[in-house]
Amino acid sequence: MHNTADLQEIVDEIAARLGASATLEDRSFRLLAYGAQHGDIDTVRQESILRRRATGEVRDYFERYGIARAGGPVRIPADAELRVLARVCWPLRHAEVTYGYLWLLDPGELADGPEHPESPQGELGGRTDPRPHGERGGLSDARLRAVAPLVARAAAALAQEARSRQDLGRGLRALLSPDPEVRAGASLEVPGPVAAIAVRESPERVAALWTLPRGVLARTGSPVALLAPAHLAGEVAQTVQSAYGTAAGIGAPRDDPADAWLSWREARQALRIAEHFPRHAPVARWEELGVHRLLSRLSQTDLRELAEETAALDAELAQTVEVYLDRGGHVQKTAAELGIHRQTLYYRLGKAERLTHRDLSDGDDRLAVHLGLKAARLRGADASS
């Protein structure tokens, strides 16, 4: 995880020395630290701080100026349409690899940029500015060079963290592998008891995994994998799920971390339930899923076979029967939840019986229909598919 205290200290010092608003982001434009505001602030900086990430349109605008390949600061002009103030982007490079970006608002820069972002660049890798350096406002080339050691320190810190995360990610992947030979090669030493967490990632939102409590291991992917001390599992799952706005599953705790792969399997299965059954959303605990644990273990072939029981029902009938069976056949509660008259409910149930050739007053038939509806939902399709 990022040592946010060190990065914050560096950004604060840079902002203080330059008298400029500063933010530090990783190479995916995810906010890691930001300094105190100096002077004007634009929408981009506000959204970066509030949403922890810049929008795709703004990122595209910045990348047009070659920031990913630049060896030094790049001066980026203002853009009224995007509501972007002029700024300096300083790529945080270490050993010829870009690990992030330092952003410095520079209202003293020219308001209008060049027609072509690829036009000749100035001394610091940005666009050529016809004004003498002394007339450029707060962020002259000389002042920027004065904070170069701090920028190098931030780049080195990000590089070290990236290597550490890669090592931890590989170690976590091995520890959670179902292959015993792969698990035997895991180099992680984790105290128990632990619980695995699976969280569905989101292309639109970012979770600040580097801010999670110490002792929590994370690995990005589909789904995101986390291993947490058992007593923190619920809190960690809720935090990451809320950040992504999706769903999460928590596996049962294991006293021996060598069995964490079993918890991970349960976490992924619990995630499936959380994504398809509102009753268990948005965070599903394996230990609380009851019969859904059995359903989540079934293959797509088995689920499809069960779902065929109710394939003749349209969406309205399927919902009616599912609520009726979920409520244990209680007519009054079912009608109230669906917002329909009891006679309407009786009509729908009768129609469902005729279409499925099942008697809902018979225990075995009720079980077959109920499992069929749950299987159809778990397959991610309605009962008419």
C-alpha atoms as a printed R data frame, in Angstrom:
    type eleno elety resid chain resno       x       y       z
1   ATOM     1    CA   MET     A     1   0.000   0.000   0.000
2   ATOM     2    CA   HIS     A     2   1.161   3.561  -0.653
3   ATOM     3    CA   ASN     A     3   2.847   5.327   2.238
4   ATOM     4    CA   THR     A     4   0.439   8.237   1.956
5   ATOM     5    CA   ALA     A     5   2.102  10.121   4.812
6   ATOM     6    CA   ASP     A     6   5.408  10.372   2.912
7   ATOM     7    CA   LEU     A     7   3.714  11.358  -0.347
8   ATOM     8    CA   GLN     A     8   1.567  13.922   1.423
9   ATOM     9    CA   GLU     A     9   4.630  15.432   3.066
10  ATOM    10    CA   ILE     A    10   6.372  15.767  -0.292
11  ATOM    11    CA   VAL     A    11   3.348  17.363  -1.966
12  ATOM    12    CA   ASP     A    12   2.862  19.783   0.922
13  ATOM    13    CA   GLU     A    13   6.489  20.890   0.702
14  ATOM    14    CA   ILE     A    14   6.346  21.361  -3.072
15  ATOM    15    CA   ALA     A    15   3.106  23.349  -2.819
16  ATOM    16    CA   ALA     A    16   4.573  25.543  -0.077
17  ATOM    17    CA   ARG     A    17   7.823  26.242  -1.943
18  ATOM    18    CA   LEU     A    18   6.091  27.091  -5.213
19  ATOM    19    CA   GLY     A    19   2.986  28.736  -3.790
20  ATOM    20    CA   ALA     A    20   0.913  26.645  -6.185
21  ATOM    21    CA   SER     A    21  -1.954  24.197  -5.801
22  ATOM    22    CA   ALA     A    22  -0.502  20.701  -6.201
23  ATOM    23    CA   THR     A    23  -1.896  17.198  -6.607
24  ATOM    24    CA   LEU     A    24  -0.108  13.879  -7.011
25  ATOM    25    CA   GLU     A    25  -1.691  11.035  -8.964
26  ATOM    26    CA   ASP     A    26  -0.601   7.577 -10.033
27  ATOM    27    CA   ARG     A    27  -0.254   6.736 -13.722
28  ATOM    28    CA   SER     A    28  -3.950   5.814 -13.883
29  ATOM    29    CA   PHE     A    29  -4.805   9.372 -12.738
30  ATOM    30    CA   ARG     A    30  -5.941   8.200  -9.315
31  ATOM    31    CA   LEU     A    31  -5.401  10.777  -6.619
32  ATOM    32    CA   LEU     A    32  -2.761   9.891  -4.023
33  ATOM    33    CA   ALA     A    33  -2.109  13.209  -2.275
34  ATOM    34    CA   TYR     A    34  -2.885  16.905  -2.636
35  ATOM    35    CA   GLY     A    35  -1.499  20.090  -1.144
36  ATOM    36    CA   ALA     A    36  -3.187  23.156   0.245
37  ATOM    37    CA   GLN     A    37  -4.946  25.368  -2.279
38  ATOM    38    CA   HIS     A    38  -3.058  28.394  -3.573
39  ATOM    39    CA   GLY     A    39  -4.921  30.878  -5.746
40  ATOM    40    CA   ASP     A    40  -7.599  29.808  -8.242
41  ATOM    41    CA   ILE     A    41  -8.914  26.257  -8.462
42  ATOM    42    CA   ASP     A    42 -10.592  24.670 -11.465
43  ATOM    43    CA   THR     A    43 -13.227  21.979 -11.903
44  ATOM    44    CA   VAL     A    44 -10.607  19.369 -12.741
45  ATOM    45    CA   ARG     A    45  -8.826  19.810  -9.416
46  ATOM    46    CA   GLN     A    46 -12.136  19.790  -7.531
47  ATOM    47    CA   GLU     A    47 -13.276  16.564  -9.178
48  ATOM    48    CA   SER     A    48  -9.878  14.961  -8.755
49  ATOM    49    CA   ILE     A    49 -10.033  15.575  -5.012
50  ATOM    50    CA   LEU     A    50 -13.708  14.712  -4.557
51  ATOM    51    CA   ARG     A    51 -13.932  11.747  -6.936
52  ATOM    52    CA   ARG     A    52 -10.315  10.621  -6.421
53  ATOM    53    CA   ARG     A    53  -9.874  10.504 -10.197
54  ATOM    54    CA   ALA     A    54 -10.011  12.751 -13.264
55  ATOM    55    CA   THR     A    55 -12.650  12.167 -15.952
56  ATOM    56    CA   GLY     A    56 -11.786  10.294 -19.129
57  ATOM    57    CA   GLU     A    57 -12.269  13.401 -21.286
58  ATOM    58    CA   VAL     A    58  -9.849  15.410 -19.173
59  ATOM    59    CA   ARG     A    59  -7.311  12.576 -19.123
60  ATOM    60    CA   ASP     A    60  -7.435  12.417 -22.927
61  ATOM    61    CA   TYR     A    61  -6.803  16.156 -23.111
62  ATOM    62    CA   PHE     A    62  -3.747  15.943 -20.880
63  ATOM    63    CA   GLU     A    63  -2.326  12.893 -22.648
64  ATOM    64    CA   ARG     A    64  -2.411  14.747 -25.974
65  ATOM    65    CA   TYR     A    65   0.571  16.736 -24.693
66  ATOM    66    CA   GLY     A    66   2.767  13.655 -24.394
67  ATOM    67    CA   ILE     A    67   2.928  13.544 -20.605
68  ATOM    68    CA   ALA     A    68   3.379   9.760 -20.513
69  ATOM    69    CA   ARG     A    69   6.625  10.007 -22.500
70  ATOM    70    CA   ALA     A    70   7.977  13.364 -21.320
71  ATOM    71    CA   GLY     A    71  11.253  13.392 -19.406
72  ATOM    72    CA   GLY     A    72  10.427  16.586 -17.521
73  ATOM    73    CA   PRO     A    73   7.629  19.046 -16.734
74  ATOM    74    CA   VAL     A    74   5.076  19.718 -19.453
75  ATOM    75    CA   ARG     A    75   3.209  23.013 -19.646
76  ATOM    76    CA   ILE     A    76  -0.438  22.427 -20.530
77  ATOM    77    CA   PRO     A    77  -2.578  25.377 -21.634
78  ATOM    78    CA   ALA     A    78  -6.014  26.252 -20.336
79  ATOM    79    CA   ASP     A    79  -9.128  24.966 -22.058
80  ATOM    80    CA   ALA     A    80 -12.325  26.912 -21.499
81  ATOM    81    CA   GLU     A    81 -14.595  24.161 -22.818
82  ATOM    82    CA   LEU     A    82 -13.187  21.586 -20.401
83  ATOM    83    CA   ARG     A    83 -12.951  24.241 -17.668
84  ATOM    84    CA   VAL     A    84  -9.246  23.487 -17.282
85  ATOM    85    CA   LEU     A    85  -6.820  26.110 -16.004
86  ATOM    86    CA   ALA     A    86  -3.263  26.201 -17.291
87  ATOM    87    CA   ARG     A    87  -1.018  23.865 -15.355
88  ATOM    88    CA   VAL     A    88   2.291  22.090 -15.284
89  ATOM    89    CA   CYS     A    89   2.363  18.304 -15.356
90  ATOM    90    CA   TRP     A    90   5.576  16.776 -14.020
91  ATOM    91    CA   PRO     A    91   5.767  13.059 -14.859
92  ATOM    92    CA   LEU     A    92   7.130  11.076 -11.917
93  ATOM    93    CA   ARG     A    93   9.699   8.899 -13.643
94  ATOM    94    CA   HIS     A    94  12.163   6.455 -12.123
95  ATOM    95    CA   ALA     A    95  14.523   4.274 -14.145
96  ATOM    96    CA   GLU     A    96  12.811   5.467 -17.357
97  ATOM    97    CA   VAL     A    97   9.377   4.365 -16.157
98  ATOM    98    CA   THR     A    98   6.492   6.765 -15.446
99  ATOM    99    CA   TYR     A    99   4.800   5.905 -12.139
100 ATOM   100    CA   GLY     A   100   2.596   8.957 -11.698
101 ATOM   101    CA   TYR     A   101   2.140  12.692 -12.225
102 ATOM   102    CA   LEU     A   102   2.593  15.830 -10.171
103 ATOM   103    CA   TRP     A   103   0.119  18.545 -11.168
104 ATOM   104    CA   LEU     A   104   0.719  22.213 -10.464
105 ATOM   105    CA   LEU     A   105  -1.894  24.852 -11.288
106 ATOM   106    CA   ASP     A   106  -0.271  27.755 -13.107
107 ATOM   107    CA   PRO     A   107  -2.758  30.603 -13.702
108 ATOM   108    CA   GLY     A   108   0.148  32.742 -14.943
109 ATOM   109    CA   GLU     A   109   0.470  30.660 -18.092
110 ATOM   110    CA   LEU     A   110  -1.036  31.698 -21.408
111 ATOM   111    CA   ALA     A   111  -4.794  31.164 -21.537
112 ATOM   112    CA   ASP     A   112  -4.736  29.883 -25.113
113 ATOM   113    CA   GLY     A   113  -2.669  26.866 -26.047
114 ATOM   114    CA   PRO     A   114  -1.133  26.025 -29.404
115 ATOM   115    CA   GLU     A   115  -3.307  24.714 -32.177
116 ATOM   116    CA   HIS     A   116  -1.336  21.483 -32.180
117 ATOM   117    CA   PRO     A   117  -0.265  19.818 -28.921
118 ATOM   118    CA   GLU     A   118   2.633  18.266 -30.826
119 ATOM   119    CA   SER     A   119   4.175  21.677 -31.544
120 ATOM   120    CA   PRO     A   120   7.805  22.314 -30.485
121 ATOM   121    CA   GLN     A   121   8.257  22.022 -26.755
122 ATOM   122    CA   GLY     A   122  10.010  24.383 -24.421
123 ATOM   123    CA   GLU     A   123  12.984  23.880 -22.142
124 ATOM   124    CA   LEU     A   124  11.021  21.763 -19.682
125 ATOM   125    CA   GLY     A   125   9.302  19.522 -22.212
126 ATOM   126    CA   GLY     A   126   6.119  21.598 -22.540
127 ATOM   127    CA   ARG     A   127   5.005  24.063 -25.191
128 ATOM   128    CA   THR     A   128   7.148  26.989 -26.214
129 ATOM   129    CA   ASP     A   129   6.149  30.193 -24.417
130 ATOM   130    CA   PRO     A   130   7.185  33.439 -26.185
131 ATOM   131    CA   ARG     A   131   7.368  35.371 -22.904
132 ATOM   132    CA   PRO     A   132  10.612  35.616 -20.944
133 ATOM   133    CA   HIS     A   133  10.709  33.233 -17.999
134 ATOM   134    CA   GLY     A   134  10.479  36.097 -15.552
135 ATOM   135    CA   GLU     A   135   7.121  37.123 -16.980
136 ATOM   136    CA   ARG     A   136   5.478  33.727 -16.837
137 ATOM   137    CA   GLY     A   137   3.884  34.011 -13.433
138 ATOM   138    CA   GLY     A   138   4.622  31.791 -10.476
139 ATOM   139    CA   LEU     A   139   6.014  28.644 -12.092
140 ATOM   140    CA   SER     A   140   9.152  29.721 -13.896
141 ATOM   141    CA   ASP     A   141  11.599  27.103 -15.124
142 ATOM   142    CA   ALA     A   142  14.097  28.084 -12.459
143 ATOM   143    CA   ARG     A   143  11.574  27.688  -9.640
144 ATOM   144    CA   LEU     A   144  10.527  24.297 -10.951
145 ATOM   145    CA   ARG     A   145  14.126  23.101 -11.089
146 ATOM   146    CA   ALA     A   146  14.482  24.034  -7.414
147 ATOM   147    CA   VAL     A   147  11.939  21.364  -6.411
148 ATOM   148    CA   ALA     A   148  13.336  18.695  -8.746
149 ATOM   149    CA   PRO     A   149  14.882  16.719  -5.828
150 ATOM   150    CA   LEU     A   150  11.477  16.508  -4.155
151 ATOM   151    CA   VAL     A   151   9.903  15.294  -7.392
152 ATOM   152    CA   ALA     A   152  12.617  12.655  -7.752
153 ATOM   153    CA   ARG     A   153  11.935  11.545  -4.187
154 ATOM   154    CA   ALA     A   154   8.223  11.147  -4.937
155 ATOM   155    CA   ALA     A   155   8.986   9.181  -8.111
156 ATOM   156    CA   ALA     A   156  11.324   6.845  -6.228
157 ATOM   157    CA   ALA     A   157   8.694   6.296  -3.540
158 ATOM   158    CA   LEU     A   158   6.072   5.391  -6.143
159 ATOM   159    CA   ALA     A   159   8.490   3.025  -7.884
160 ATOM   160    CA   GLN     A   160   9.279   1.274  -4.618
161 ATOM   161    CA   GLU     A   161   5.590   0.977  -3.774
162 ATOM   162    CA   ALA     A   162   4.849  -0.396  -7.252
163 ATOM   163    CA   ARG     A   163   7.465  -3.104  -6.862
164 ATOM   164    CA   SER     A   164   6.157  -3.920  -3.393
165 ATOM   165    CA   ARG     A   165   2.565  -4.135  -4.650
166 ATOM   166    CA   GLN     A   166   3.614  -6.375  -7.510
167 ATOM   167    CA   ASP     A   167   5.367  -8.712  -5.081
168 ATOM   168    CA   LEU     A   168   2.383  -8.730  -2.723
169 ATOM   169    CA   GLY     A   169  -0.020  -9.234  -5.609
170 ATOM   170    CA   ARG     A   170   1.937 -12.219  -6.884
171 ATOM   171    CA   GLY     A   171   2.177 -13.601  -3.370
172 ATOM   172    CA   LEU     A   172  -1.555 -13.169  -2.771
173 ATOM   173    CA   ARG     A   173  -2.373 -14.761  -6.127
174 ATOM   174    CA   ALA     A   174  -0.281 -17.782  -5.153
175 ATOM   175    CA   LEU     A   175  -1.765 -17.989  -1.658
176 ATOM   176    CA   LEU     A   176  -5.322 -18.010  -3.064
177 ATOM   177    CA   SER     A   177  -4.614 -20.472  -5.862
178 ATOM   178    CA   PRO     A   178  -6.544 -23.782  -5.874
179 ATOM   179    CA   ASP     A   179  -3.331 -25.481  -7.034
180 ATOM   180    CA   PRO     A   180  -1.426 -26.848  -3.994
181 ATOM   181    CA   GLU     A   181   1.904 -26.616  -5.820
182 ATOM   182    CA   VAL     A   182   1.346 -22.929  -6.536
183 ATOM   183    CA   ARG     A   183   0.284 -22.287  -2.935
184 ATOM   184    CA   ALA     A   184   3.429 -24.004  -1.709
185 ATOM   185    CA   GLY     A   185   5.445 -21.340  -3.496
186 ATOM   186    CA   ALA     A   186   3.644 -18.423  -1.836
187 ATOM   187    CA   SER     A   187   6.143 -16.275   0.044
188 ATOM   188    CA   LEU     A   188   3.606 -14.346   2.124
189 ATOM   189    CA   GLU     A   189   3.528 -14.742   5.869
190 ATOM   190    CA   VAL     A   190   0.087 -13.746   7.114
191 ATOM   191    CA   PRO     A   191  -1.184 -14.187  10.682
192 ATOM   192    CA   GLY     A   192  -4.563 -15.860  11.120
193 ATOM   193    CA   PRO     A   193  -7.453 -15.935  11.342
194 ATOM   194    CA   VAL     A   194  -8.122 -14.409   7.922
195 ATOM   195    CA   ALA     A   195 -11.070 -14.037   5.552
196 ATOM   196    CA   ALA     A   196 -11.004 -13.507   1.804
197 ATOM   197    CA   ILE     A   197 -13.107 -10.869   0.083
198 ATOM   198    CA   ALA     A   198 -14.153 -10.660  -3.580
199 ATOM   199    CA   VAL     A   199 -15.357  -7.305  -4.915
200 ATOM   200    CA   ARG     A   200 -16.644  -6.621  -8.417
201 ATOM   201    CA   GLU     A   201 -14.507  -3.920  -9.994
202 ATOM   202    CA   SER     A   202 -15.977  -0.931 -11.848
203 ATOM   203    CA   PRO     A   203 -14.643   0.732 -15.027
204 ATOM   204    CA   GLU     A   204 -16.061   4.064 -13.876
205 ATOM   205    CA   ARG     A   205 -14.958   4.197 -10.252
206 ATOM   206    CA   VAL     A   206 -11.775   3.585  -8.301
207 ATOM   207    CA   ALA     A   207 -11.227   2.170  -4.842
208 ATOM   208    CA   ALA     A   208  -8.281   3.600  -2.912
209 ATOM   209    CA   LEU     A   209  -6.870   0.176  -2.043
210 ATOM   210    CA   TRP     A   210  -3.648   1.772  -0.806
211 ATOM   211    CA   THR     A   211  -5.556   3.402   2.074
212 ATOM   212    CA   LEU     A   212  -6.862   0.152   3.561
213 ATOM   213    CA   PRO     A   213  -5.697  -0.806   7.068
214 ATOM   214    CA   ARG     A   214  -2.332  -2.426   7.515
215 ATOM   215    CA   GLY     A   215  -2.517  -6.181   7.360
216 ATOM   216    CA   VAL     A   216  -4.993  -6.115   4.465
217 ATOM   217    CA   LEU     A   217  -3.609  -7.541   1.210
218 ATOM   218    CA   ALA     A   218  -5.154  -6.563  -2.116
219 ATOM   219    CA   ARG     A   219  -4.839  -7.685  -5.706
220 ATOM   220    CA   THR     A   220  -6.594  -5.975  -8.573
221 ATOM   221    CA   GLY     A   221  -8.380  -8.130 -11.116
222 ATOM   222    CA   SER     A   222 -11.808  -9.457 -11.950
223 ATOM   223    CA   PRO     A   223 -12.894  -9.659  -9.234
224 ATOM   224    CA   VAL     A   224 -10.658  -7.660  -6.920
225 ATOM   225    CA   ALA     A   225  -9.179  -9.971  -4.274
226 ATOM   226    CA   LEU     A   226  -8.538  -8.978  -0.681
227 ATOM   227    CA   LEU     A   227  -7.310 -10.915   2.307
228 ATOM   228    CA   ALA     A   228  -8.029  -9.318   5.662
229 ATOM   229    CA   PRO     A   229  -7.808 -10.170   9.333
230 ATOM   230    CA   ALA     A   230 -11.114 -11.905  10.031
231 ATOM   231    CA   HIS     A   231 -12.342  -9.228  12.440
232 ATOM   232    CA   LEU     A   232 -11.852  -6.532   9.780
233 ATOM   233    CA   ALA     A   233 -13.367  -8.416   6.846
234 ATOM   234    CA   GLY     A   234 -16.830  -6.850   7.070
235 ATOM   235    CA   GLU     A   235 -15.480  -3.319   7.349
236 ATOM   236    CA   VAL     A   236 -13.002  -3.786   4.488
237 ATOM   237    CA   ALA     A   237 -15.620  -5.362   2.224
238 ATOM   238    CA   GLN     A   238 -18.056  -2.519   2.882
239 ATOM   239    CA   THR     A   239 -15.396   0.125   2.234
240 ATOM   240    CA   VAL     A   240 -14.227  -1.302  -1.087
241 ATOM   241    CA   GLN     A   241 -17.723  -2.222  -2.260
242 ATOM   242    CA   SER     A   242 -18.939   1.317  -1.546
243 ATOM   243    CA   ALA     A   243 -16.003   2.777  -3.452
244 ATOM   244    CA   TYR     A   244 -16.778   0.717  -6.552
245 ATOM   245    CA   GLY     A   245 -20.561   0.898  -6.123
246 ATOM   246    CA   THR     A   246 -20.906  -2.780  -7.052
247 ATOM   247    CA   ALA     A   247 -21.129  -5.919  -4.878
248 ATOM   248    CA   ALA     A   248 -18.886  -7.990  -2.643
249 ATOM   249    CA   GLY     A   249 -18.674 -11.447  -1.131
250 ATOM   250    CA   ILE     A   250 -16.928 -12.503   2.083
251 ATOM   251    CA   GLY     A   251 -15.651 -16.035   2.605
252 ATOM   252    CA   ALA     A   252 -15.742 -17.820   5.938
253 ATOM   253    CA   PRO     A   253 -12.726 -17.103   8.164
254 ATOM   254    CA   ARG     A   254  -9.839 -19.571   8.356
255 ATOM   255    CA   ASP     A   255  -7.570 -19.890  11.379
256 ATOM   256    CA   ASP     A   256  -4.754 -21.196   9.191
257 ATOM   257    CA   PRO     A   257  -3.821 -18.756   6.379
258 ATOM   258    CA   ALA     A   258  -2.790 -21.790   4.331
259 ATOM   259    CA   ASP     A   259  -6.530 -22.415   3.944
260 ATOM   260    CA   ALA     A   260  -7.222 -18.889   2.703
261 ATOM   261    CA   TRP     A   261  -7.824 -20.272  -0.796
262 ATOM   262    CA   LEU     A   262 -10.962 -21.979   0.524
263 ATOM   263    CA   SER     A   263 -12.215 -18.665   1.887
264 ATOM   264    CA   TRP     A   264 -11.442 -17.069  -1.488
265 ATOM   265    CA   ARG     A   265 -13.524 -19.676  -3.303
266 ATOM   266    CA   GLU     A   266 -16.397 -18.969  -0.929
267 ATOM   267    CA   ALA     A   267 -15.968 -15.209  -1.353
268 ATOM   268    CA   ARG     A   268 -16.311 -15.480  -5.132
269 ATOM   269    CA   GLN     A   269 -19.389 -17.654  -4.779
270 ATOM   270    CA   ALA     A   270 -20.877 -15.239  -2.253
271 ATOM   271    CA   LEU     A   271 -20.215 -12.414  -4.727
272 ATOM   272    CA   ARG     A   272 -22.338 -14.234  -7.310
273 ATOM   273    CA   ILE     A   273 -25.192 -14.359  -4.833
274 ATOM   274    CA   ALA     A   274 -24.814 -10.682  -3.906
275 ATOM   275    CA   GLU     A   275 -24.975  -9.708  -7.584
276 ATOM   276    CA   HIS     A   276 -28.162 -11.643  -8.303
277 ATOM   277    CA   PHE     A   277 -30.181 -11.629  -5.080
278 ATOM   278    CA   PRO     A   278 -31.135  -8.219  -3.623
279 ATOM   279    CA   ARG     A   279 -31.830  -9.834  -0.273
280 ATOM   280    CA   HIS     A   280 -28.100 -10.528   0.125
281 ATOM   281    CA   ALA     A   281 -26.795  -7.382  -1.603
282 ATOM   282    CA   PRO     A   282 -24.562  -5.505  -1.666
283 ATOM   283    CA   VAL     A   283 -22.239  -7.503   0.626
284 ATOM   284    CA   ALA     A   284 -22.921 -11.218   1.060
285 ATOM   285    CA   ARG     A   285 -21.317 -13.313   3.785
286 ATOM   286    CA   TRP     A   286 -20.833 -16.967   2.927
287 ATOM   287    CA   GLU     A   287 -21.924 -18.093   6.381
288 ATOM   288    CA   GLU     A   288 -25.288 -16.325   6.020
289 ATOM   289    CA   LEU     A   289 -26.333 -17.604   2.592
290 ATOM   290    CA   GLY     A   290 -28.127 -20.802   3.602
291 ATOM   291    CA   VAL     A   291 -29.293 -22.829   0.603
292 ATOM   292    CA   HIS     A   292 -27.827 -20.231  -1.745
293 ATOM   293    CA   ARG     A   293 -24.424 -21.685  -0.903
294 ATOM   294    CA   LEU     A   294 -25.449 -24.888  -2.649
295 ATOM   295    CA   LEU     A   295 -26.806 -23.019  -5.659
296 ATOM   296    CA   SER     A   296 -23.616 -20.985  -6.015
297 ATOM   297    CA   ARG     A   297 -21.572 -24.183  -6.288
298 ATOM   298    CA   LEU     A   298 -23.567 -25.490  -9.252
299 ATOM   299    CA   SER     A   299 -22.207 -25.347 -12.768
300 ATOM   300    CA   GLN     A   300 -23.942 -23.382 -15.509
301 ATOM   301    CA   THR     A   301 -25.182 -26.685 -16.943
302 ATOM   302    CA   ASP     A   302 -26.787 -27.674 -13.645
303 ATOM   303    CA   LEU     A   303 -28.301 -24.205 -13.195
304 ATOM   304    CA   ARG     A   304 -29.699 -24.275 -16.699
305 ATOM   305    CA   GLU     A   305 -31.319 -27.643 -16.033
306 ATOM   306    CA   LEU     A   306 -32.961 -26.356 -12.852
307 ATOM   307    CA   ALA     A   307 -34.054 -23.120 -14.534
308 ATOM   308    CA   GLU     A   308 -35.911 -25.058 -17.237
309 ATOM   309    CA   GLU     A   309 -38.574 -25.822 -14.610
310 ATOM   310    CA   THR     A   310 -39.773 -22.232 -14.846
311 ATOM   311    CA   ALA     A   311 -38.785 -21.348 -18.410
312 ATOM   312    CA   ALA     A   312 -42.467 -21.032 -19.414
313 ATOM   313    CA   LEU     A   313 -43.109 -18.186 -16.961
314 ATOM   314    CA   ASP     A   314 -42.846 -14.567 -18.053
315 ATOM   315    CA   ALA     A   315 -41.119 -12.006 -15.844
316 ATOM   316    CA   GLU     A   316 -44.314 -10.975 -14.027
317 ATOM   317    CA   LEU     A   317 -45.392 -14.519 -13.223
318 ATOM   318    CA   ALA     A   318 -41.858 -15.494 -12.179
319 ATOM   319    CA   GLN     A   319 -41.654 -12.576  -9.765
320 ATOM   320    CA   THR     A   320 -45.094 -13.352  -8.347
321 ATOM   321    CA   VAL     A   321 -44.323 -17.015  -7.707
322 ATOM   322    CA   GLU     A   322 -40.851 -16.257  -6.298
323 ATOM   323    CA   VAL     A   323 -42.205 -13.739  -3.802
324 ATOM   324    CA   TYR     A   324 -45.022 -16.130  -2.874
325 ATOM   325    CA   LEU     A   325 -42.588 -18.971  -2.196
326 ATOM   326    CA   ASP     A   326 -40.104 -16.672  -0.448
327 ATOM   327    CA   ARG     A   327 -42.929 -15.720   1.914
328 ATOM   328    CA   GLY     A   328 -43.702 -19.354   2.655
329 ATOM   329    CA   GLY     A   329 -46.965 -19.299   0.724
330 ATOM   330    CA   HIS     A   330 -48.415 -16.493   2.834
331 ATOM   331    CA   VAL     A   331 -51.022 -14.925   0.532
332 ATOM   332    CA   GLN     A   332 -51.605 -11.684   2.435
333 ATOM   333    CA   LYS     A   333 -47.894 -10.845   2.769
334 ATOM   334    CA   THR     A   334 -47.263 -11.702  -0.884
335 ATOM   335    CA   ALA     A   335 -50.128  -9.550  -2.160
336 ATOM   336    CA   ALA     A   336 -49.029  -6.632   0.023
337 ATOM   337    CA   GLU     A   337 -45.421  -6.827  -1.160
338 ATOM   338    CA   LEU     A   338 -46.433  -7.007  -4.811
339 ATOM   339    CA   GLY     A   339 -49.081  -4.329  -4.403
340 ATOM   340    CA   ILE     A   340 -51.846  -6.448  -5.964
341 ATOM   341    CA   HIS     A   341 -55.267  -7.763  -4.916
342 ATOM   342    CA   ARG     A   342 -55.454 -11.254  -3.453
343 ATOM   343    CA   GLN     A   343 -57.671 -12.401  -6.326
344 ATOM   344    CA   THR     A   344 -55.041 -11.215  -8.783
345 ATOM   345    CA   LEU     A   345 -52.465 -13.217  -6.865
346 ATOM   346    CA   TYR     A   346 -54.623 -16.357  -6.988
347 ATOM   347    CA   TYR     A   347 -55.093 -15.880 -10.727
348 ATOM   348    CA   ARG     A   348 -51.367 -15.564 -11.361
349 ATOM   349    CA   LEU     A   349 -50.497 -18.557  -9.195
350 ATOM   350    CA   GLY     A   350 -53.063 -20.683 -11.024
351 ATOM   351    CA   LYS     A   351 -51.677 -19.633 -14.370
352 ATOM   352    CA   ALA     A   352 -48.144 -20.432 -13.216
353 ATOM   353    CA   GLU     A   353 -49.236 -23.906 -12.147
354 ATOM   354    CA   ARG     A   354 -50.753 -24.586 -15.551
355 ATOM   355    CA   LEU     A   355 -47.638 -23.393 -17.408
356 ATOM   356    CA   THR     A   356 -45.166 -25.307 -15.246
357 ATOM   357    CA   HIS     A   357 -47.379 -28.373 -14.765
358 ATOM   358    CA   ARG     A   358 -46.616 -28.116 -11.051
359 ATOM   359    CA   ASP     A   359 -48.920 -28.034  -8.027
360 ATOM   360    CA   LEU     A   360 -47.768 -25.269  -5.661
361 ATOM   361    CA   SER     A   361 -49.600 -26.945  -2.794
362 ATOM   362    CA   ASP     A   362 -47.318 -29.968  -3.140
363 ATOM   363    CA   GLY     A   363 -44.015 -29.777  -1.272
364 ATOM   364    CA   ASP     A   364 -41.850 -31.418  -3.947
365 ATOM   365    CA   ASP     A   365 -43.390 -29.318  -6.724
366 ATOM   366    CA   ARG     A   366 -42.929 -26.129  -4.712
367 ATOM   367    CA   LEU     A   367 -39.277 -26.999  -4.133
368 ATOM   368    CA   ALA     A   368 -38.677 -27.689  -7.834
369 ATOM   369    CA   VAL     A   369 -40.248 -24.384  -8.871
370 ATOM   370    CA   HIS     A   370 -38.499 -22.408  -6.151
371 ATOM   371    CA   LEU     A   371 -35.088 -23.821  -7.078
372 ATOM   372    CA   GLY     A   372 -35.830 -23.202 -10.749
373 ATOM   373    CA   LEU     A   373 -36.539 -19.532 -10.106
374 ATOM   374    CA   LYS     A   374 -33.402 -19.117  -8.008
375 ATOM   375    CA   ALA     A   375 -31.287 -20.888 -10.611
376 ATOM   376    CA   ALA     A   376 -32.644 -18.653 -13.364
377 ATOM   377    CA   ARG     A   377 -31.829 -15.573 -11.333
378 ATOM   378    CA   LEU     A   378 -28.335 -16.821 -10.569
379 ATOM   379    CA   ARG     A   379 -27.705 -17.368 -14.262
380 ATOM   380    CA   GLY     A   380 -28.197 -13.650 -14.677
381 ATOM   381    CA   ALA     A   381 -31.335 -13.968 -16.782
382 ATOM   382    CA   ASP     A   382 -35.031 -13.737 -16.086
383 ATOM   383    CA   ALA     A   383 -37.262 -16.781 -16.083
384 ATOM   384    CA   SER     A   384 -38.300 -16.285 -19.696
385 ATOM   385    CA   SER     A   385 -34.782 -16.831 -21.085
